[in-house]
Amino acid sequence: LLLAALLAAALPAVAQHKRIVAYADRESALYAVNEPIRFEISFVDVPEQKFKDPPPGGFTAIAGVPIDWTLTGDGGYSRTGTVVSAEEPVAVEAALPRPGFVLLKLTAREDGGEPYERLAGAGVEPAAIVSGTNDPADFDAFWADRLAKLRARKPAVTESNITAEADRAAASVYDVRIDDGTVAATGILTVPADAQPGRHAAVISFGGASWIGSSPAVKQAADLNAIIFRMNIHDTKNTVTPDEIAELRRRPDIAGYFAKNADDLEQYIPVTVFLRIVRSLDYLKARPEWNGKTLVAAGPSFGGAQSIVSAALDPQVTLCLPGGAAMCDHLGHLNDQKEGWPHLLKRPEYKSDPARFEKVVRAAPYYDAANFARRVRCETVFSVGFIDTVCPPTSVYAAFNNVPSARKRMINAPTAGHGDSLRLGDEVTVAYPGDWP
């Protein structure tokens, strides 16, 4: 329930009822190295547009439509071709000679109209994927030095009660600012109604890269009987209007922050975001309601990366829930595999300048969720979409496989892309140690 509440994102409605559907021939979409992978493809008409993927057989197949396909995968795997739809599914086959993922992209046009597109994916021994990003020898010293400087500065905490009248029976809501003059952390804290000292779990949750501001978590706090702090990624006010969000995204320290100064180890902007996380955790743990035992970090995409950073930098985090985590395996190209967002080495400003490129190569490992994952000792549940092109599944598994704790699980969602939600009733496979129910 916590994963669904914190990681879900609604899917947009699609007007057309015709579409391509494609499924791996194995429900798990998991295969062995060099094992044939068969994708079954149809061009269909569906009776209603309720879900992204109709179940096999839950549609009317349309024959005679050419469908172009491209297969790509780790290790430089690449093939292209065309199939023609039929009343029965047609097949495209693949095989990968190494651990990783393959992605099938399909495009069709009917009567010269707008293109129909579809993705399908499969994993090949993903538990054996190895991160291409090195682990710097001074990684721990680098972050210990920054945390020591952070905690040497005493912050001023401002809390304003902003509880809406309609929410008072369920929770109290506070607008929070924690400012030490150098790093300011902001967010909205939600506390269950009638909360008691020392009785409640604490949750810190993070938004994706484009999020500005924060929001209350009244229903989640009441349902979980937990105090929840939704951290604002940036130093802005927490409650913002759509017009203000658009304006803030143009602010120099926010516009393109995820790639700005990536060639400067000391000035890459996520350093401040990660310190903001630690400051927020310290604040949350100091709340009198916290039970001193259960501390959860959760979020999707860039929020997934922040969840991993939380658990790596604060040993009191007891459960880490990263969904489709970003910032994983920045240097995946060194192992000839897909790296995660923000795809630093593909950015034109770095790719076109050899000197800056090499500086990014040196700095990126200190900000790589795959390296932070090596420091995660708590229970951890990742989730990954096999057709996620923003945070490719290879990069997410590169981080997951680095987590040393045996108490870790991966939720595989073979038909999920970036931002798709796991809804009750979705069929997913869960990889976890047999002794951990």
Secondary structure, 3 states (H helix, E strand, C coil): CHHHHHHCCCCCCCCCCEEEEEEECCCCCEECCCCCEEEEEEEEECCCCCCCCCCCCCCEECCCCEEEEEEEEHHHEEEEEEEECCCCCEEEEECCCCCEEEEEEEEECCCCCCCEEEEEEEEECHHHCCCCCCCCCCHHHHHHHHHHHHHCCCCEEEEEECCCHHHCCCEEEEEEEEECCCCEEEEEEEEECCCCCCCEEEEEEECCCCCCCCCCCHHHHHHHCEEEEEEECCCCCCCCCHHHHHHHCCCCCCCCCCCCCCCCCCCCCHHHHHHHHHHHHHHHHHCCCEEEEEEEEEEECHHHHHHHHHHHHCCCCCEEEEECCCCCCCCHHHHCCCCCCCCHHHCHHHHCCHHHHHHHHHHHHHHCHHHHHCCCCCEEEEEEECCCCCCCHHHHHHHHCCCCCCCEEEEEECCCCCCCCCCCCCCCEEECCCCCC
